[in-house]
């Protein structure tokens, strides 16, 4: 299992647009991709689960990836948060 702390980079928090892009990215991998905020868990392959995290701007999120392609999945997810993924942060 690989894990790290990522910070929500979007001024509006983890809202619909970035959550949808994260979900589509996560669905490319077989590995389990879990986001944790405090005691709340979300499968990154579930749009609703991520939205229910209510992760606001600069919230620390624990990213956990495990499975057969965890290395590639971890790198892709980590990069998605680092690059802000969408470029449409208004």
Order of alpha helices (4+ residues) and beta strands (2+ residues): beta-alpha-beta-beta-alpha-beta-alpha
